[in-house]
Amino acid sequence: AGGLALLTSVSHAAQVATDPGDYSPLPAGVDLGIIYYQHTTHKKLYSSGKEISDLAGIKELKTDIGLLRWVHYIDVGGYIVDPQIIIPFGEVSLKTTGGTTRSSGVGDPIVGGTLWLYNNTESKQAFGITALGSLPLGQYDPDKGPVNIGENRWKLITQAAFVTPLTDTLSLDLIGEYTFFGENDDFAGAKKEQDDQYGVQAHLSKSLGSKTKVSLSYYHDFGGETTLNGIDMDDKLSNSRWQGTFAHFVAPDMQVQVQYGRSLEVENGFFEEDRLNLRLVKVF
């Protein structure tokens, strides 16, 4: 039970990590088909800012996750809205001194969209709010606790974002996120509850011509303390990471994006040694 308590933080991170340009609205009638691949490795587990990997018997946590995403832009009363659906799939594996636990399959689908309350096509400034619901329909094995593709709980993920040019070639995206969690009533035989989680995300981007962009991103997550059967796990977040992005249109209707990043500081949870993200966007 003590070892399980230390691992409630396997999935502690931004609930929906945005990419540079996500909050720059496209015209009504445009559709995006997007496929993502995300690989991460973690070898250190922290509690209250101290590494406890040996205490927890941790050797390595690896994730290989794909995402299928469809976005459709529409005009509703003069406002741009983008209803969308995200389907995650892949594998999570946790290697400990006691062996390796793996989980694979299709995760919890996410549905919702963004409403842009302000969209100045001349200045390229925009402000949007997002609501996304995570539905507990993914594959979940209660005996594996935190090592699962699905989470066996509802989530409501909200974001608000402002994007603005700084110069002719520089732009800034600022995003705030707040997430509400339902309870997981079978987390390895225990009832898992989680406090609201919130965070900030920022992207500074530079255009290298009309087809290419590079960006530097920062993510910081707070809150989200968990309880098991009513017992506090003392795992409140104050975790940060950075990420670099290279994005290029290989055709007028197709963009390829490559990202690399890692953790900066971890108060509670896993330290991300390496993150590699690949993304392919098709515009319809």
N, C-alpha and C positions, 0 to 999 in steps of 0.2 A: 504493500500500500504506500509506503514511504517513497519507493522508487517511482511509482505511478504518479504521485503528487508532484515530483520534480519534473515530470514530463508533460504536464498539462499545457506547457507553453510551446509545444512543437510548432503550432500554426500561428503563433503571435507575430503579426506583421500587419502592414497596411492591408485592409480588407480588399480594396481595389486599388492597386498601384497604377496611377495614370502615367501616360507617356507624353512627351512634349507634343503639343499641337492637338491633343484630344479635345480641348475645350475651344478650339477655333471652329465655329459652325460652318457647315457646308450648305449650299442651296437646297431648297425643298426639291424632292424628286430624286436626289442622289442616294445610291445604296453603296454600302461597303461590305465586302466579304473579307474577313480577317482570320488568319491562322497564326497562332503563337506557339513557340516552343521555349520552355524555361527550364534551365538546369541549375540547381544550387547544391552546394556542399557545406556541411557544418561539422566541426569536430570539437567545439567547445560549448559547454552549457554553463550559463551564469545564473547566480542567485544573489540578489542584493549587491550587484557589482563585482562579485567574486566568482572565479571559475570553480565549478564543482563537478567537472566531467568525470574525474576519478571516483568521487563519492557516488555518482549516479551510474557508474559503469559504462559511460558513453564512449563509443569509439568513433562513430560517424553517422550523420543523418544526410541522406541524399534524396533529392526530389527531381523527377523528370516529368514535367507537366506540359500538356498541350491544351490549347484553348481554341475553340471555334466560336467566332463572334459574327453576328449579322447586325448591321446598323442601317436604319432607314430614316432619312430626313424628310420631315413634312412641315407644312405651314398650318398653324392652328391660330386663327384670329390675328394674323400678322406676326406671330412668334414662331421661331424655329424650334421644333421638338424632334428628338431622335429616339423613338422606341427601338429597343435592342434586346437580344438574347445572347447569353454566353454559356457555352457548354464546356466544362473542364473534363480532362481525362488524363490518365498517366499512371505513374507509380511513385510511391513513397517507401523508402527503406531505412530502417534504424538498426545499426549494428552496435551491440553492447557486449559486455563480457559474457553475458548469458546466451548469446546467439544473435541472429538477424531476424527481424520482423519486417515483412513486406506487405504492402497493400496496393492493389492496382484495379483499374476499371474506370468507370464514368463517375464524375463527381456531381455535386449539387448544382443544378442549372441556376443561372442568375438572370432575372428579367427586370426590365424597367426602362429608364431613359432620362434624358436631360432636357430641361426647358431653359432656353436662353431668354432672360428677361431684358437683356440689353445686347444689341448686336449692331455696331456701327461699321458698315462695310467700307466706309472711306478711311476711318482712322485705324481699322482692324482691332479695335477694342471690343471686348465682349464679356458678359457676366452670365454664368449659367448655374442652375441648381439641378442636382441629380438625386433620384431615388431608385435604388436597386434592391430587389428582394431575392435572397438566396433560399431556394426551396429544398427541403430535406428529402430529396429523391435519389441521391447518389448512393453508390455502393458503400456499405458500412458494416463492419464486423465489431460488435461491442467488446469482444475479448481483446481486440487490438488497441482499444483506447485511443490515444492520440495518433497512432500510425494508421490513418485512414484517408481515403480519397473523399468520401462523404463525411459530414459532421453530425448527422442525426439531430439537427436543430434548425430553426428558422433564424434568419438574420435580415435586418433592414439596414442598408448601407446608404448614407446620405453624404453628399458633397456639395460644396459651393466653390466656384472658381472664377477668377478674374484673369484675363489675358490682355496684354498690351505691348505694342512695339516700344522699344527704347530708342532705337535709331533705325536707319534704313535697313540694317542687316541684323540687328539684335532684337530679341523679344523675350518677354518674361511671362511665365504662367505661375499663378499662386493658387493653391488648392487647399481647402480645409475639409477634413473628413470626420464624420461622427457615425458610429455603428452601434445598433441595439441588438442584443442577442436573446434568443429564446433558450430554454434549458434543454440539455441532453439528459434524458432520464435513464440512459443505460451506457454510461462511460465506464466500461470494464466493471460493471456491477454497481457503480456509484452514480449519484446524481450530480451532474456538473452544471454550475451556473457561472455566468461571467458578467462583470460590471461593464458598463458602456465603455467603448474604446474610441479615442479620438486622435487626430494627427494632422500634420501639415506636410505638404508636398510642394516643391518648387522646381521649375525648369527654366534654365537660362539657355537660349538657343541662338545660334548664329547661322545665317544663310550663306552658303558658298555657291552663289548662283541660283538659278530658278529651280534646279533639280535636287540640290544637295543641302543637307542641314546637319550640323553637329550641335550637341546639347550636353549640359552638365546638370544633373538632377540631385536633389536632396530630399530625403524622407525621414520624418521623425514621428514615432508613435508613442502615445501615452495611455495610461489607464488600463482597462481590460483585466483587472484582477479576477482570478477564478476562485471558486469554492467547490469542494467535493463533500457531498453530504453535509453541507452547511459549515464546513471547516475552511477558513481562509488559507489559501496557498501562499500568500505574501509574494505574489509574482506580478505586481503592478509594473507596467511598462514605462520605460523612458529609453527607447532604443532608436538609434539613427543609422542610416546608411547612405552611400553615395552611388551614383550610376552615370556612366557616360554613354552617349547615343550617337550613332552615325546612321542617317537615313538618306536614301537616294531613290529617285524615280528612274527605274530602268526602262520604263515606257510611260507614255502620258497617263495611262490608267493603272499603273502597277508600281508600288513602292516596296523596297526592301529595307529593313531596319535591323541593325545589330547593336546590342548593348552589353556592357560589362560593368559590374559593380561589386561591392562588398560592404560589410558592416563597418561603421566608424566606432560606435560605442554601444554596449549592451548592459542594461541594468538587470533584466531578468529575461531568460530565454536563450536561444541558440545564437551564437556568433556566426554570421554568414561569411565563410571564407572566400567563396567565389560565387558569382551569379553570371550566367550567360543567357541572354534572351535573344531570340530571333523572331522576326515578325514579317509577314507578307500580307500586303493590303492590295485588294483588287477593287477598283472603282467601277460601278455600274451606272 
